[in-house]
Amino acid sequence: MTTLRPRVLWGSVGLLLWLSGAAFAQTAPVKLVKGPYLQDVTVTSITVMWETREPGSSRVEYGPTPGYGHVASDPAPATIHKVTLGGLQPDTLYHYRVTGANGSQVAAREDATFRTAVRPGAPFRFAAYGDSRSSPSDHARVLTGLAARAPRFVLHTGDFVGDGDNYGLWQAEFFGPAAALLRNTPLYPCLGNHEKNAEWYYRFFATPRGGGDHGQQWYSFDYGAAHFVVIDTDANFSPGSAQYAWLENDLKSARAEWLFAVHHHPAYSSGAHGSTRAVQQYLVPLYQAYKVDMDFSGHDHLYERSFKDGVYYIVTGGGGAPIYPGGLKRNPYRQYGKAALHFCTVDINGKTATLQAHRPDGTVFDSVVMRHGPEARAGGSG
C-alpha cells in the first residue's frame, strides 16, 4: 500500500500541472500577424479584418468610446478573420479592438478608431495611390504623408506586392508598411498584374459584392456624393465580356454627383509602359458616354495627369516601386507629369472636386479643380 502513495501523489500533481497548463493555453495570447485593418465602409457598417498565426474564433469590441459596449463575433476558427459591424450611425467616430472569443486573447489588441461614411452631400476627402511593391521603406514614407492628410478612405490602383502568389510579400511589402494607416482608414483594393489574380488577394480583402472571381474581381461602391467603379484590366473587359456588361450597366445606373473609375493599366501615359490600347478602345468610350469625371490607374511608376473629352486620367503609380521617367512614350493628352514617389488626395465639396498630388512629405506639386454646373471642369495647375 505504501508503495502506491507516492505514485498517487505524483498523479495528482501531474493532473494539477496539466490542468493549469490547459488553463494557460486557453488564455495565452494568440499571435497577431496582420492588422487589424478596415474594409468596405458604409454609412451604417464596416468590415474589420486581421490575421493570426493560430486558428481561433473572432471577436470585435466597438462603441463610441474606448469603453466600447458592443460586441460582434464569429465562433468559427480561422487564421484570417473578418467581422462586419452593422447598425452604426452615419459619419460617426467609433473605437474598436479585436480579440478572440472563447477566452483567447489576441496579442496586440490596442484601441483603434474608424469613422463611418458621410451622408450624401457632405464634404469628404479620399486618397489614391498604387504600385507599392518592391521597397517597403519607400512605401512607408508615402503612407506617412498620406495618413497625415486624414482621408476618409484610400483607393489602391494595384501592384500591392511583387508576386501575389508569395504569401510572405503581402506582409513585407504591403501590410507591414501600411499597418498604422489601415488600422484607422478603410482601403479599397484593385488588382494589378503583379497580383496574378492570386487567392491571397481575395483572402486578404473584403470588397463590396461585384463580379468575377469571388464576386470581388470588379466592383463598385458609393461614398457621399460620389460613385466609384473598380475594374480588373488584366481580365477580359472587351464588349461582350461579363466585365464590360457589368461596367456599362453599373455606370448607366449610377446616380451620384461624381463618378470615378479605378484600374491598374493607364489609358494615357508617357511612362515606360505607355498608354494601354485596350483601355482606350473599350473603357474610354464608356467613361465619355456616362460622364466619368476622373480615372485613376497605376502600372507606370510615376505621376501623370491627362485630359481628353471631359475626363481626367490620373496615373498614380508612385507608392514604392522603382520610379520610371516620363516622356518616354507619346501621350498627346498629357497636361503634367512628375517622376516621383507620391500619393493623391481628392476633396469633394458639393459641385467642386479638387485633386492634389503630394510628395511623401505632403508637399503639393500638382492640383486640378473640377466643377459641375456653369463652371464645369475648370483647369489645373502644375
C-alpha positions as CSV (number, residue, x, y, z in Angstrom):
1,M,0.0,0.0,0.0
2,T,2.7,2.4,0.9
3,T,4.4,2.0,-2.4
4,L,1.2,3.4,-4.1
5,R,1.1,6.6,-2.2
6,P,3.9,8.4,-4.0
7,R,2.5,7.3,-7.3
8,V,-0.9,8.6,-6.4
9,L,0.6,11.9,-5.1
10,W,2.6,12.3,-8.3
11,G,-0.5,11.5,-10.4
12,S,-2.4,14.3,-8.5
13,V,0.4,16.8,-9.0
14,G,0.6,15.8,-12.7
15,L,-3.1,16.3,-13.1
16,L,-2.9,19.7,-11.5
17,L,0.0,20.7,-13.7
18,W,-1.9,19.5,-16.8
19,L,-5.0,21.4,-15.8
20,S,-3.0,24.6,-15.1
21,G,-1.3,24.2,-18.4
22,A,-4.6,23.7,-20.2
23,A,-5.9,26.8,-18.5
24,F,-2.9,28.8,-19.6
25,A,-3.3,27.6,-23.1
26,Q,-6.8,28.8,-23.2
27,T,-5.8,32.3,-22.1
28,A,-2.4,32.6,-23.7
29,P,-2.1,35.4,-26.3
30,V,-2.8,34.5,-29.9
31,K,0.0,35.8,-32.2
32,L,-1.3,38.6,-34.4
33,V,0.2,38.5,-37.9
34,K,-1.6,41.3,-39.8
35,G,-4.0,44.1,-38.8
36,P,-6.4,44.9,-37.6
37,Y,-7.3,46.7,-40.8
38,L,-10.5,48.2,-42.2
39,Q,-12.5,47.3,-45.3
40,D,-15.8,48.3,-47.1
41,V,-17.2,51.2,-45.1
42,T,-20.8,52.4,-45.5
43,V,-23.0,54.9,-43.5
44,T,-24.1,52.0,-41.2
45,S,-21.4,49.3,-41.4
46,I,-17.7,48.5,-41.7
47,T,-15.7,45.3,-42.0
48,V,-12.7,44.6,-39.7
49,M,-10.1,42.1,-40.7
50,W,-6.9,40.6,-39.1
51,E,-4.7,37.6,-39.3
52,T,-3.5,35.4,-36.5
53,R,-0.8,32.7,-36.6
54,E,-3.0,30.1,-34.8
55,P,-6.6,29.5,-35.8
56,G,-9.2,30.8,-33.4
57,S,-12.6,32.5,-33.2
58,S,-13.1,36.2,-33.9
59,R,-14.4,39.0,-31.7
60,V,-14.5,42.8,-32.1
61,E,-15.5,45.1,-29.3
62,Y,-16.7,48.5,-30.5
63,G,-18.6,51.6,-29.5
64,P,-18.5,55.4,-29.4
65,T,-15.9,55.5,-26.6
66,P,-12.9,53.4,-25.5
67,G,-15.4,51.6,-23.2
68,Y,-16.9,50.0,-26.3
69,G,-20.2,48.5,-25.1
70,H,-20.9,46.4,-28.2
71,V,-19.5,43.1,-29.4
72,A,-19.6,41.3,-32.8
73,S,-18.1,37.8,-33.0
74,D,-17.8,34.7,-35.1
75,P,-17.1,31.4,-33.3
76,A,-15.7,29.6,-36.4
77,P,-12.0,29.0,-36.1
78,A,-9.9,31.0,-38.7
79,T,-6.5,32.5,-39.2
80,I,-7.8,35.3,-41.5
81,H,-10.6,36.9,-39.6
82,K,-13.4,39.0,-41.0
83,V,-16.1,40.6,-38.9
84,T,-18.7,43.1,-40.2
85,L,-20.1,45.6,-37.7
86,G,-23.6,46.8,-38.6
87,G,-26.2,49.1,-37.2
88,L,-23.8,52.0,-37.0
89,Q,-24.6,55.7,-37.2
90,P,-23.5,57.7,-40.3
91,D,-20.4,59.9,-40.1
92,T,-19.6,58.8,-36.6
93,L,-16.3,58.1,-34.8
94,Y,-16.1,54.6,-33.3
95,H,-13.5,52.9,-31.1
96,Y,-12.7,49.2,-31.6
97,R,-10.3,46.4,-30.7
98,V,-10.0,42.8,-31.8
99,T,-9.8,39.8,-29.5
100,G,-10.5,36.1,-29.8
101,A,-13.7,34.7,-28.4
102,N,-13.9,31.7,-26.0
103,G,-11.3,33.2,-23.7
104,S,-8.3,33.5,-26.1
105,Q,-6.7,36.9,-26.4
106,V,-5.0,38.5,-29.5
107,A,-1.5,39.6,-28.6
108,A,-1.8,43.1,-29.9
109,R,-5.3,44.5,-29.3
110,E,-4.8,48.2,-28.8
111,D,-7.7,50.6,-29.1
112,A,-8.2,51.9,-32.7
113,T,-10.8,54.1,-34.4
114,F,-12.8,54.4,-37.6
115,R,-15.4,56.7,-39.0
116,T,-18.5,55.6,-40.9
117,A,-19.2,57.0,-44.3
118,V,-20.6,60.5,-44.7
119,R,-24.2,61.1,-45.8
120,P,-24.7,62.0,-49.5
121,G,-23.9,65.7,-50.0
122,A,-21.5,66.0,-47.0
123,P,-17.9,67.0,-47.9
124,F,-15.1,64.4,-47.6
125,R,-11.6,63.6,-48.7
126,F,-10.3,60.4,-50.2
127,A,-6.8,59.3,-51.3
128,A,-5.4,57.3,-54.2
129,Y,-2.1,55.7,-54.8
130,G,-0.6,52.5,-56.2
131,D,2.4,50.3,-57.1
132,S,3.5,49.9,-53.5
133,R,5.6,46.8,-54.2
134,S,9.4,46.3,-54.0
135,S,10.5,48.9,-51.4
136,P,8.8,48.7,-48.0
137,S,10.8,51.8,-46.7
138,D,9.6,54.0,-49.6
139,H,6.1,52.6,-49.3
140,A,6.2,53.6,-45.6
141,R,7.4,57.1,-46.4
142,V,4.5,57.6,-48.8
143,L,1.9,56.4,-46.3
144,T,3.3,58.6,-43.5
145,G,2.4,61.6,-45.6
146,L,-0.8,60.1,-46.8
147,A,-2.0,59.4,-43.3
148,A,-1.3,63.0,-42.2
149,R,-3.8,64.2,-44.8
150,A,-6.5,62.2,-42.9
151,P,-8.5,60.8,-45.9
152,R,-11.8,59.0,-45.1
153,F,-10.7,56.1,-47.3
154,V,-7.9,55.1,-49.7
155,L,-8.0,53.7,-53.2
156,H,-5.1,51.4,-54.3
157,T,-4.5,51.2,-58.1
158,G,-2.8,47.7,-57.9
159,D,0.6,46.0,-57.7
160,F,0.5,45.8,-53.9
161,V,3.4,43.3,-54.0
162,G,5.9,41.9,-56.4
163,D,4.3,38.5,-56.6
164,G,0.7,37.9,-55.4
165,D,1.3,34.2,-55.0
166,N,4.1,34.8,-52.5
167,Y,2.4,34.8,-49.1
168,G,5.4,36.5,-47.3
169,L,5.5,39.5,-49.6
170,W,2.0,40.6,-48.6
171,Q,3.2,41.3,-45.1
172,A,6.7,42.6,-46.0
173,E,5.7,44.9,-48.9
174,F,2.1,45.9,-48.1
175,F,0.5,45.1,-44.7
176,G,3.7,45.8,-42.7
177,P,4.4,49.3,-44.1
178,A,0.6,50.1,-44.2
179,A,-0.3,48.8,-40.7
180,A,-0.7,52.2,-39.0
181,L,-2.8,53.7,-41.8
182,L,-5.1,50.6,-42.3
183,R,-5.8,50.3,-38.6
184,N,-7.9,53.5,-38.8
185,T,-8.6,54.1,-42.5
186,P,-10.5,51.7,-44.9
187,L,-8.9,50.7,-48.1
188,Y,-10.5,49.7,-51.4
189,P,-8.2,47.4,-53.5
190,C,-7.7,47.0,-57.2
191,L,-6.0,44.1,-58.9
192,G,-2.7,44.8,-60.7
193,N,-0.7,42.5,-62.9
194,H,1.7,41.6,-60.1
195,E,-1.2,40.2,-58.0
196,K,-1.6,37.5,-60.7
197,N,-5.3,37.2,-59.6
198,A,-3.9,35.2,-56.6
199,E,-6.1,33.7,-53.9
200,W,-4.2,35.7,-51.3
201,Y,-5.8,38.9,-52.8
202,Y,-9.3,37.5,-52.2
203,R,-8.5,36.2,-48.8
204,F,-6.9,39.4,-47.5
205,F,-9.5,41.9,-48.8
206,A,-13.3,42.2,-48.4
207,T,-14.7,44.4,-51.1
208,P,-18.4,45.2,-51.8
209,R,-20.1,42.5,-53.8
210,G,-19.3,42.8,-57.5
211,G,-18.5,40.3,-60.3
212,G,-15.8,37.9,-61.5
213,D,-13.9,35.7,-59.2
214,H,-15.3,35.5,-55.7
215,G,-17.6,38.4,-56.6
216,Q,-14.6,40.7,-55.9
217,Q,-12.6,40.9,-59.2
218,W,-14.5,44.1,-60.1
219,Y,-17.0,46.0,-58.0
220,S,-18.4,49.5,-57.3
221,F,-19.5,51.5,-54.3
222,D,-21.0,54.8,-53.3
223,Y,-19.5,57.2,-50.8
224,G,-21.1,60.6,-50.1
225,A,-21.9,62.2,-53.4
226,A,-19.5,60.0,-55.4
227,H,-19.7,56.6,-57.1
228,F,-16.6,54.5,-57.7
229,V,-16.1,51.6,-60.2
230,V,-13.1,49.3,-59.7
231,I,-12.0,47.3,-62.8
232,D,-9.6,44.4,-63.4
233,T,-7.7,45.3,-66.6
234,D,-5.8,42.0,-66.5
235,A,-9.2,40.3,-67.2
236,N,-11.3,40.5,-70.3
237,F,-13.1,43.8,-70.5
238,S,-13.9,43.9,-74.2
239,P,-17.5,44.4,-75.4
240,G,-19.4,41.1,-74.9
241,S,-17.4,40.1,-71.8
242,A,-19.0,39.8,-68.4
243,Q,-16.9,42.6,-67.0
244,Y,-17.8,45.0,-69.8
245,A,-21.6,44.3,-69.4
246,W,-21.3,44.8,-65.7
247,L,-19.4,48.1,-66.0
248,E,-21.8,49.5,-68.6
249,N,-24.8,48.6,-66.5
250,D,-23.2,50.0,-63.4
251,L,-22.3,53.3,-65.0
252,K,-25.8,53.6,-66.5
253,S,-27.4,53.0,-63.1
254,A,-25.1,55.4,-61.2
255,R,-26.9,58.5,-59.7
256,A,-24.1,60.2,-57.8
257,E,-22.9,63.7,-58.5
258,W,-19.3,62.5,-59.1
259,L,-18.1,59.4,-61.0
260,F,-14.6,57.9,-60.5
261,A,-13.0,54.9,-62.2
262,V,-10.1,52.8,-60.9
263,H,-8.0,50.2,-62.7
264,H,-4.3,49.3,-63.0
265,H,-3.4,49.9,-66.6
266,P,-3.5,53.5,-67.8
267,A,-5.5,54.8,-70.7
268,Y,-2.9,57.5,-71.3
269,S,0.7,57.6,-70.1
270,S,4.1,58.7,-71.3
271,G,6.0,56.3,-69.0
272,A,7.9,53.2,-69.7
273,H,4.8,51.1,-70.3
274,G,2.9,53.8,-72.0
275,S,-0.8,54.1,-72.9
276,T,-2.9,50.9,-72.9
277,R,-4.7,50.5,-76.3
278,A,-7.4,48.2,-75.0
279,V,-8.3,50.7,-72.2
280,Q,-8.6,53.4,-74.9
281,Q,-10.6,51.3,-77.2
282,Y,-13.1,49.8,-74.7
283,L,-13.2,51.8,-71.5
284,V,-12.6,55.4,-72.6
285,P,-15.8,55.5,-74.7
286,L,-17.8,54.3,-71.7
287,Y,-16.2,56.9,-69.5
288,Q,-17.1,59.6,-72.0
289,A,-20.6,58.3,-72.6
290,Y,-21.5,58.2,-68.9
291,K,-19.6,61.3,-67.9
292,V,-17.0,59.8,-65.6
293,D,-15.1,62.7,-64.0
294,M,-11.7,61.1,-63.3
295,D,-10.0,57.8,-63.9
296,F,-7.1,56.5,-61.6
297,S,-4.6,54.0,-62.7
298,G,-1.0,52.8,-62.0
299,H,1.4,50.4,-63.7
300,D,3.8,53.2,-64.8
301,H,5.7,54.2,-61.7
302,L,5.2,58.0,-61.9
303,Y,2.5,60.7,-61.7
304,E,0.8,61.9,-64.8
305,R,-2.3,64.0,-65.5
306,S,-4.0,63.8,-68.9
307,F,-7.3,65.3,-70.1
308,K,-9.4,64.1,-73.0
309,D,-13.1,64.9,-73.9
310,G,-14.1,65.9,-70.4
311,V,-12.4,63.2,-68.5
312,Y,-9.2,63.5,-66.4
313,Y,-6.8,60.5,-66.5
314,I,-4.5,60.2,-63.5
315,V,-1.6,57.8,-63.3
316,T,-0.6,57.4,-59.7
317,G,2.0,54.6,-59.5
318,G,4.5,56.2,-57.1
319,G,3.7,54.2,-54.0
320,G,7.1,52.5,-53.5
321,A,8.0,50.6,-56.7
322,P,11.1,51.9,-58.7
323,I,10.3,55.2,-60.2
324,Y,10.0,55.4,-64.0
325,P,10.9,58.6,-66.0
326,G,8.1,60.2,-68.0
327,G,8.2,61.4,-71.6
328,L,9.3,58.1,-73.0
329,K,6.2,57.3,-74.9
330,R,3.8,59.6,-76.9
331,N,0.9,61.0,-74.9
332,P,-0.9,63.9,-76.7
333,Y,-3.3,64.4,-73.8
334,R,-0.6,64.9,-71.1
335,Q,-1.0,68.1,-69.1
336,Y,1.5,67.5,-66.4
337,G,3.8,64.7,-65.1
338,K,6.5,64.0,-62.5
339,A,8.7,61.0,-61.8
340,A,8.4,60.8,-58.1
341,L,7.2,58.9,-55.1
342,H,3.8,60.4,-54.3
343,F,0.1,60.0,-53.4
344,C,-3.1,61.8,-54.4
345,T,-6.0,63.3,-52.5
346,V,-9.4,64.4,-53.7
347,D,-11.6,66.7,-51.8
348,I,-15.3,66.5,-52.7
349,N,-17.5,69.5,-51.6
350,G,-20.8,69.8,-53.4
351,K,-20.3,70.5,-57.1
352,T,-16.5,71.0,-56.7
353,A,-13.8,68.3,-56.5
354,T,-10.1,69.2,-56.0
355,L,-7.3,66.8,-56.8
356,Q,-3.9,67.3,-55.3
357,A,-0.7,65.3,-55.9
358,H,1.7,65.2,-52.9
359,R,5.3,64.2,-52.3
360,P,5.7,61.8,-49.3
361,D,6.3,64.8,-47.1
362,G,2.9,66.2,-48.0
363,T,4.1,68.9,-50.4
364,V,1.7,69.6,-53.2
365,F,3.2,69.5,-56.7
366,D,0.1,69.4,-58.9
367,S,-3.5,70.2,-58.5
368,V,-6.7,70.4,-60.6
369,V,-10.2,71.6,-59.8
370,M,-13.3,70.1,-61.3
371,R,-16.6,71.8,-61.2
372,H,-20.1,70.8,-62.2
373,G,-22.6,73.3,-63.4
374,P,-22.0,76.6,-65.2
375,E,-18.2,76.5,-64.4
376,A,-17.7,72.9,-65.4
377,R,-14.2,71.4,-65.2
378,A,-12.1,74.5,-64.8
379,G,-8.4,73.9,-65.4
380,G,-5.4,72.7,-63.4
381,S,-2.0,73.9,-62.3
382,G,1.3,72.1,-62.1
